[in-house]
Amino acid sequence: MPDQSVLLEMVRRYFEYAGADVDRAHELYHDDAVLEFPQSGERFEGVTNFTEWRRKYPAEVRFRVRRITAREDLVVAEVSISCAGV
């Protein structure tokens, strides 16, 4: 298991590339990762599936990281996300 500073850097790197370079952002995920959107009920199983979905997403997505906290094997990122300027 990576130490806390490595975990924090991995998450920071994700948000550095998220919305701009899908392949580099998704280096963080394991192949069998699951992405869920509870609001809409969408669920993507496997990093290949949601990487492809994100490549085709029509709106510009921006992330503003408020805070990233790591403890042992848990990282929590508080983020504001805007789509198409909203």
Summary of the structure (lengths in Angstrom):
residues: 86
radius of gyration: 13.3
end to end distance: 37.4
largest distance: 37.4
contacts: 181
relative contact order: 0.20
helix: 36%
strand: 34%
